[in-house]
Amino acid sequence: MVQVSLSTTTSFDGDLNALVEDLGTALTVRFDLDEPAPAGGLKVYLDSDIEQILNRLDLPAAIANPQAENLNLLATQTNFDNSGLALEITEGSTFATVTLNVFDNPEPDTTLPETFDGRVDAVLSLVTADQIATEDQGSITGLGDYTVDPDAASSTVIFVDEAGQLEETPPPEPPTTPEPPTPEPPASDALQVSLFTGPDYLIEDEGTVSAHAFLATNGVIPEGGLVVSVDAPNLSEFDLEGISVEGGEIEAVRDGGFDLRMMEYTTLVNLPIADDGETETEETATFSLAAGEGYEIVEDYSGGTFSLVDTASDIPRGVVTEPNDIVSAVVTSTEITPENPSFSAASSLYFDIGNRYLNEDGTYTYIDYNEDVDLYQVELSTGDTIAIETFEVEGNGLLETAINVFDTEGNRLSYASDLATAAPDKLFGTPEGTFNEDGTVNENQTDNYLEFTAPEDGIYYVGLSELLSGLPGSFGEDVSYSITTPGLGENNRATGIGNYEIEIDLLTEDNPRKTGTPTPPVSNPDVTNPPTLSLSANPTTVDGEGNFTNAVVEFVEDDGISGITFTIQAEGEIPEEGIEIVLNSNANLLDYVGLFSRGALPSTIGGQSLGAFYNEDGIPTGIRLRVQESTMTVNLERTNRSLQLADELDFESLLDKFEGLETDGPEDVTFFLQ
């Protein structure tokens, strides 16, 4: 089995392995293997004990301008609290490196000052698959088989805002382990050149300007610049008179391509599409790096392809393209109607070189990965209800999103967070969480879900963003995005980005709300002498001052909670594996479960919650349980107005939304065992 060693270095000019924000220093992480990485590559996991420490690094810049060797950066995963990440070493490699710039966070930090302000000594450690923390098993998947060199298992990196903070704490004791192995020289001393392009679709009647970012790494650009060649067979489709270059100049234009003289390590070519007056039919334009002198091509990042269309309406239905963060951009029209009520698409919340907006002074505002918003347009009549659901995609880290609905003036009309939601066919989720053990998506777990009813005829916009950007407030600050001004939003660190799928359904008689798959009857084939079970219930409401009421209510004041504690008594022998039963009812539990309970299994003592029970009509009427002790308790929460979440994440309006059914008086719900 391959053994992996870890070492880190920084560009700080001093004795300490330090990253200094106001100096813009960089961290280089290196992995060394005692034998070549196996077929398919080797994914390794680097973790720490410092929550959100990755966000003191400029990860967006690393994505846009990768400085890595022998790593498949597209396979990178971050863990639940952004304290660590997994990286894939390419097949056959015996070492890999990645360089990450420090991120200059604004001070003071109001979210997590213990991580983002002042000096933090972070110990980065290699972790094997069997050592992944429980909370990270859904986000760190597919690790390879490897052992860790005990003499190079961890490395300490010091994060500070300014160099003076390095003197505030005594330097760490000298290491007692041997020095990391001497880095091997790169396979070639030639400059490595990459090419990134965007956006995916160029619209002739809008004169879309394509972006071509050329990156040079692993060397020094000569004094007179580096000339790189580009093959572009459909170059005639572009307005060459409108070309502009930042960080270089066009050396020559030839039939089917051009030569670029790079004077800087990042050189940007802006090339507008030409409006030739001809109808485009599934036409594309490809740009790719060609071989030349003085550089080598990074094959995985060597070009891109544009789709050419005459108007935005020519973009196929269901295709999402950037820029689409504001209503004046290329918003994806769902085109849903009562006759065509369903829409689906696949996209991502991530950085795209083509996701940018032209400023009045001729510069561009680029949308960072944690500012990315995807907008979807729907046209509704008064009383129309749409159901919006997003889905995780295999290979993601943990995608954390918010769904918002806006009117044409940008007013937020409704929103949902994936911290607390469940689709009608996925109440409570399952014990496995977002991902199964093999890394596949758990289809019984909700990513995010929202229903919205139109108050009047008109156009509405569904916005999907990372979590904090999509909330009305976060920790006392307004960090929400705008559908009229690009580049707003959380703008500091993302809580979860990646690929997603989305479905938007107009609910009609012929296209009703989703229902669950009917649950098979309970079966305990190995239990020959089952115990006798009895059920009792204790409804309780506790207000913010700790006063108890023996009843369940659908609304509580701040810091109140209301719910039912069920007690199941078993008389007789319970087998070691337990007994599966259903705590069923004569009601739709979706109507009786509060905001923070819909997406989480009811808590238990003396047994386990296994998920919701769906009746023959696909309605969740009960809870599947495994009884393991003679006394088992199950807590079903009706409502919980947690002040902490209400204050930190501005959940007040969301809590109001999920208070549930309005009634004119007491309601009776019958619960029973089966």
N, C-alpha and C positions, 0 to 999 in steps of 0.2 A: 504494500500500500504506500502511496506517495506521502512523503513528509513535507510539511510546509513550514517555512520560517518567515518571520515578520521583522521588518525594520522601517523606521521613519526618519526623515530628515526635514529640516525647514530651511528657508532662505534667509533666516534672521542672522545678522552679522554679530554673533556673540557666542558665549560658551553654552547657552541653554538651547534646548530643542523647543523653540518658542515661536508662536504665531502672534504678531503684533498688528492689530487692526489698522491703526493710523499709519503704519509703514507699508501696508499692502503686501505682507509676506505670504509665502506659499508653503504648503505641506506636500511632501512626496512620500507616498506609501509604497513600499516594495515587498513583494512576495517572492521567495526563492523556493524552488522545488528540488528534491533530490533525484527526481526522474521526470521525464516529460509528462505533461498533463495528458490524461487519457482521451480517447476518442469522444468527441462531443464537448470537450472542455471540462474544466474543474471549477465548480462554484465554491468559494470559500467565504466565511462569515467573520467579520470584524466587529466586535461589540465593546461597549464601555458601560460604566455605571452612571453616566451623566445624561440626564434627560435632555433631549433636543440639542445635544452638542453638535450634531451634523449641521445644524443651521447657523453655527458660527463659521461655516465654510461656504464659499460661494458656489453652491451646486448648480444653479442656473448657468453660470459662466462655464462650468465644466461640461455641461450638456451642449452649450452652443459652440464652445471652443475646446474640444477635448484634447487634453495633454496626457495621453496614456499609451502604453506599449503592451501588447500581448493581452489585452483585455477586451471583452465584448461588453461595452458599456450599455448596450440596449438590454442586457439581462440583469442590470443592477436592481437590487431591492433594498428598501430601507425598512427597519423594524418598526414596531408599534409606536414607540415614543421617540423615534429619530435619534436613538443613542448609538446605533450601529447600522452597518450595511453589508450586503453580500455582493461580491464581485465575481465574475466568471473569467477565469484564465483560459486563454484559447488553447485548442488542441495542439499538443506537441511542444508547448512552451516550457522552459525550465525556470523562467522568471517573468514577473509582470510588474509594471509600475503605473501609478496614476498621480498626477500633480493637481492639487486643489488650492485655489487662492483663499485666503481668509476673507470673510465677509464683514464689512464695516457696519455693524449693527448700531442704530441710534441709541444714545444713552440719555437719561436712564431708561432701562427696559421696564415696562409696566406689566409684562406677562410672566416672565420667569427670570427675574434679576439674578438669582443664584447661578444661572447658567450663562446669561448673556452680558452681565456686567462684571468688570474687574477680572481678577486672576482666577482661572480654573485649570487645575491640573487633571487632565483626562488620561486615564490609562486605557489604551486600545489593546484588546486581546483577541487572539484567534480563538474561535469557538467551533467545535465539531457538531455534527448533526444531532448527536444524542445529548448535547448540552444546551440546546436552544430553550430559552425560557418559555413557559406555557403561553404567556401573552403574545409571544412573537411567532408562534408556530403557524399562525395564519398568514403572516406577511413574509417570513423567511422560509422559502421552500426550495426543494431541488438541490440541496447541498450535496457535493460529491463526497466520496469516501477518501478521507485523508487523516493523517495524524499530525500532531503539532510538535515541532522541535521544542523540547522543554527549555532549551537555552535561548530561544528566540520566539517566545510565545506572546510577548506583550511589549509595548513601548509607550512611554509617557510623552504627551505633547502638552505644552503649557500655552493656554490662550490668555491674552491680555488685550485691553483696549489701547494702552500706550506703554512704551518701553519702561517708564518709571515704575509701573506696577510689578515689574520683575524683581525689584529690590525690596518690595514690601513683605515678601515671604522668603525665608532662607531657601537657597537652592536645594533640590533633593539630594539625598545621599548618593554617592557614586554607586553605579550598578555593581552587583556582586556576580552577575552572570557574564560570560564572555561577550565581547563585542559582536554585533551582527556580522554575517559574512560579507566580504568585500563585494560590492555590486559588480556584476559582469558588464563589460562594455556592450553598447548596443550592437545589434547584428550588422548595422550599416551606419556610417557617419554621414550619409546623405540626408538632406532635408526631407522630411515627410510632409507631403501636401495633401490636404483634404478639400473637398468641395461639397457645400450644402446649398440647397436651393429651396425656394418657396415663393408664393403659395402654390398649392396643387393645381388650381384653376386660374387661368388668365382670361379676362373678359375684354373683348375688343372694344365695345362701345363705352367702356369705362377707362380704357387705356391703362389697365393694370400694369404696374411696374414690377417686374420679376426681380427677386433678390438672389444673388449668387455670392456666397461667402467663401472665400479661399483662405485656408489656414495653413501656416507653415510651422512645423515643430521639429524638435530633435536636431537643432543646429542653428547656425547664424546666417542670416541673409547677407549676401555679398554687398559691398559698398554701392555698387551700381544697380542693385536689385536682382531679383530672381525672375527669369522669364519662364512661364508655364504655358503649356498649350492646351486648348480646349477644343474638342470636337462637338460641333453643333450643326447637324445636317439641315435643320429647319431654321437656320438663322435668318433667312429672308422673311420670316413671319414677324420679325421684330423691327422696331423703329430705331435704327442704328444712329440716327442723328440725335436721338434723345438719350443716348447712353451717358452715364456718369460713373466715375470710379472714385472710391475713397481709399487712400493708402496705396495707390499705384497708378498705372496708366495703361491704356491699350497700346500694345507694341505693333500689332498688325492685325488686319482683318482679311481673311481668305475665304474662298468658297467652301462653306461647310464648317467654319470654325474661326477662332481668333487666338492670338497670343496676348498674354497679360504679363506686364512687368510688375511684380509685387515688390513694393518698397517697404511695406510693413508686414508684420507676421499675420495680421488679419487684414485682408483686402476685400472690399465690398464692391461688386459691380451691380449697378442698377440699370435694368434694360426693359423699357416699356414694350408692350405688345403693340403691333401696328394694326390699325383698323383698315383692312384691305378691301372692305366692301363686299367680300365674297362670303358665302355661307360656309361655315366650318362644319364638317361632319366627322365627329369622333377623331379629330386631328390632334396630334401630340407634338411636342418639341422636347428633344432630349439634349442635355448638356453633360459631357463627361470629360474628365481629365485625360489627356493623351501623354504618352511618354515623351520625355525631354531630357536635356542635360542638367545635371546639378540637383536633381530631386528624384524621389521615389513617390509613387502614388499609394495612398492608404486605400486599399481596394474596397473596404467596407463603407467608406465615405468618399466616393469618387465621382459623384454627380447626382443628377435628378431628372425627372420628367415632368413636364407641364401638360395639362389638358387645355386645349384652346376652344373657347366658345364665343359666340357673337354677343350674347346677353346673359345676364345672371339667370334668367328663366330657362336657359338651355342646360343648366347644370342638372343632372338627373336627380329625380326625387329620391330622397334617402341618403344623398351624398352630402357630407359636411366638409366645408372647406374654410380655411382662414383667409382673411380676417373676418370674424363673425362675432366680435365682442360687443358691438353697439348697433343700434337699429339702422344707422345709415350705411353699415357695411354689408357683407354678403350673408345676411341672415338666412338660415335654412327654413324654407317654407314647408310646413307639414302637409298642406293641401287636404286636410281631413274634412270630410263632409258626412252627412248621414248615410250617403250611398257608399262612401269610401272612408270608413271611420277609424282605420288603424294606420299608424305610422311607426316605423322603426328605423334606427340608424346605429352606426358604430363610429366612435370617434375617440378623442383623448383630451385630457387636460394636461397640457405639456407645452414646452417651448417649441416654436416653429419660426424659422428665420423669416418666413413670409408673413407672419402675424405682426404687422406694423402699420402705423398710421402717419401720413405725411403732415408735418407741421407747416405753419405759414412761412417760417424762415427757410424752408426747404429741407430741414432735418426730419428724421423719423422718430416716432415714439415706438419702441419695441415692447411687446407684451411679454413679460416674464412668465415663467411656468406657473408661479403662484398667483398671477394676475389673470390667467387665461379664463375666459368665459365663453361658453357656447350658447348662442341664442337660437330658439326655434319659434317660428311664427305660427299662430293658430287664429282662425277667424271663427267666432262663435256668435250664436244668438242668445238672447236673454234666457237664462235657465239651463243652458247647455252645461253639462258636466264632463270634464275630461279627467282621465286617470293617467298619471305620469309615473313611470317606474324606470329606475336605472339598475343596471346589472354589472357586477364585477366581471373581470375577464381574467382567464388563467394567465399566470405569469406576472400579475401585478404585485406590487407591495400592497399596502392596505389603502384602498381608495376611500377617502372621506369627503363627502360632497354635501352641498345644499342645493335644493331645488327652489327657485323663486318664480312667481308669476307677476308680471308687470302689465300696466296699461300702456298706451302709446306715449304718454307723457313721462313714463319712467317711475310711476308710483308703484311701490310694492303692495300687491293685493293679498298675497298668500305665500307661505314658504314652509319648507320641511327640512329637517336635518336627519342625516343617516345615523345620528347618535340615538335617535328615539323615533322609530317608525316601523311599520310592518305592512306589507301588502295583504289583502284579504285572504290570499291563499297561502300565507306564510306566517301566520300568527305565532308569536313566541320564538320562531326559529327552531334550531336543533342544537344538541350539545356540541356538534362538530365545529360550529362557528362558520366564518365566511368561506374558509377553504377546507376541503377534506384532507386527510393525511397524505394522500398522493399528490396534493397540489392542485387538484381540479376544484372548480367552483362548486360550492354547496348550493344547489338549486332551491333548497328549502329555507334559505336565509335571505332576508330582504337587504338590499343595498340602500335604496331610498325609494320612497313612495309618497305621492301627494295627489289628492283629488281637489279639483277647483271647479266652482260653478260660476258662470259668467253673470255679473249683475246687470249687464246690458249688451245690446248688439255691438260688435266691434272686433277690432284686432287686439290680440294679447300676445305677450312674449313669455315663453318659458326659458328661464336661464339656469344653466348648470355650471357650478363653479366648485372650487375646493371649499371646504367647510367654512372657515372663518370669514372668507370674502362674501359668503352668501348669507351671513347672519346680520340682523339689524345693528348689532353691537357686539363687542368682544372685550371683556374685562374693562368695561367703562369707556371704551373708545369706539368711535364709528369707523370701522374698517371695511364697510361694505362697498361693493363695486357699483358703478353707474352704467346704465344701458345707453347713455348719451355721451359719456366722456371715457375714452379708453385709458387703460393703465392704472385705474384706481384699484380698490380692493385691499386685501390684507398686506400685500406689498412688503412683507418682511420675511416670512417663512411659511411654507405650505404644510398643512396637516395631512395631506394625502393627495397624490396626483397619479395619473396613469391612464390606461385605456378603460373604456366603458362602452356599454350598449344601452340604448334608451328606447322605450316604447311610449307612445302617446296615443291614447284611445279616447274617442268620443263615445261616451256611454249612451247606448240606445237600446231599444227593446231587442233588436237583432244583434247587438254587440254589448251585452251586459257586463257588469262588474265581474272580475275574476272570482271563481270559486275554487276551493281546494279539492284535492283528490280524496274521495271518501276513504276513511281509515278502515282497514280490515278489522273484523272482530278480534277481540283479545283472545290469545291462545297461550296456554301454559302447558304444553304437551307432557312435560316431564314431572308435573306436579300431580301426584295421585291422591293426595289427602290434603287439599287446600285448607288454610285456616279460615275461620269465620271473621268477616270484616264488618266494622261498624263505623259510621260517619257522624261527626258533630261539627258545628260551625260557630265561630265567634267573630261577629262583625264588630269592627272597632274604628273609631275616628279619633284622631289626636290633633288638637289645634296647636298653633305655634307656641302656646304657653304651657303645653304638656297636659291639658285637660282631656280626659277620656269621655267618649260617648259610645254607648253600645248600639251602634247603627252604622250603616254604610251610606255615604252621601256622594253626590256627583260633583260637588264643588267644595273646596276648602280655601281658607284664607292663606296668606303667606306662611310658609313653613309648616303647613298642615299636611296630614296624610290620612287616607281612609282606605280600608280594605277588609278582607276576610281571612281569618286563619282557620283552615280546615284541619281537623284531627282525625286520623284513621287508626282505629284500634284493631289489632289482629289477635284472635284467640286460636292458638294452635301453632304447629311448627311451620316456620318460614324457611324454605330451602336457601342454601348459601347464595345462589344466583338471584334470589328475590322472586317476587310475583308481579307480573304486569297487570295493571287494572286501568280503568278509565274513571276519572272523576267527571261525570257528565252533567248536563243541565238541560233545561227546556228553553234556553235563550241563545242568541248569537253573542258569543263572548266579546266580539269586536266592539259591541255597544257598551260593554261594561268593564273595559280594561283601559287604564289611563295611559298617558303619553309615554312614561318611562317604563311601562310594562309590556307594551306591544311587541317589542323586538327582543325581549329577554325571557328566558325560561323562568317560571315561578320558582322562588326559592323554597327549599325543602330541608327538613331534618328527618333522618331515619329512612331515607329513600332518595329517589331521583325523579326529576321531571324529564320526560322524553320528547315533549312537543305537544302541539294541539291535536285534539281529536276532531275530525271532520265527519259530519253525518252524511247520509246518502245523497243529500242535496249539495254537498260540498261546503256546508256552513260550519265554522268552528264552534262547537257547543261544549267541548270539554277539554280536559288535560290528560294526556297519557302519562302514567306514573309507574314507577317500579318500587314496590314496597319491600324494604330490606330489614326493618326492625318491627317489633311488636307495636310500637307507637310511632306514627309518621305524621309530621305536620307539613302543610302546604300553604304558602302565603300568596294570595291573589290580590294584587294592588289595584284599587279602583281609581284613585287619584293621588297625586303627590305634587305639592307645589313647593318644590325645593328652592329655597332662597339662593343657595349657592349657584345652581345652574341658571336661575332666573337672573341673577346679578351678573355672573361671569359671562354668560352667552346671550343675554337679553332674550330669554325664553318666555317673557311674560305673555306676549301675544300668542305664542305657540301653545303655552299652557292653557290659555283661554280656549283656543281652537279645539283642544282635545278633551275638554271637560265632559263631552259625551252628550247623550240624549237629554233633552229638556222634558220634564214630566210635570203633570199637574198635581202629583201626590205620590204616596208610597207605591213602589212596585214590588211584586213578589217574583222571585226567581227560585226555582226548585233545583237543587243539586242532589245527585245520587251516584252510587257506585255501580259499576258494571264491569 
